[in-house]
Each structure stands twice: as structure tokens, then as C-alpha cells.
Amino acid sequence: MKIEKTTKIRELLEKEPEKANILLEAGMHCLGCPASQAETIEEACQVHGIDVEKLLKELNK
């Protein structure tokens, strides 16, 4: 799966649940929150002050 800025958190976790650790390590500690499930990777990064390009690089390794 190619993970992009527009990928929804829910979609990512459904298809590649092992990536949750990367999100948690980056500072996204609200993965279980219903609101976060509908957010895109880019939106979640904006909320948490995370560099989206750096996170995408890590997620797509």
C-alpha cells in the first residue's frame, strides 16, 4: 500500500495495523479516538505538529 497525505488513518490501520507503532512514536497518541479515524495523514500531522513528509517517508519504508 502506498501511503499518501490523503490516506485516512482508519484506512491505514485497517490495511497495515503494524504501522500504528510508527504513528505512536511520531506523537499521534489518539489513534483510538473516533475523530482521528476520519482524518487524513496530513490533517493528523497538522494537528500534532508533525512533519508530514518525514512521516510519509517512514511509513512507506
Residue pairs with C-beta under 8 A, 6 or more apart in sequence:
1 12
1 15
1 16
2 60
3 12
3 16
3 19
3 41
3 56
3 59
3 60
4 41
4 56
5 40
5 41
5 42
5 52
5 56
6 40
6 41
6 42
7 40
7 41
8 37
8 38
8 39
8 40
8 41
9 23
9 28
9 31
9 36
9 37
9 38
9 39
9 40
9 41
9 44
10 37
10 38
12 19
12 23
12 41
12 59
13 19
13 20
13 31
13 37
19 59
20 31
22 55
22 58
22 59
23 31
23 44
23 55
24 31
26 48
26 50
26 55
26 58
27 48
27 49
27 50
28 36
28 44
28 48
28 50
30 36
36 44
39 47
41 52
41 55
41 56
41 59
42 52
44 50
45 51
45 52
45 55
46 52
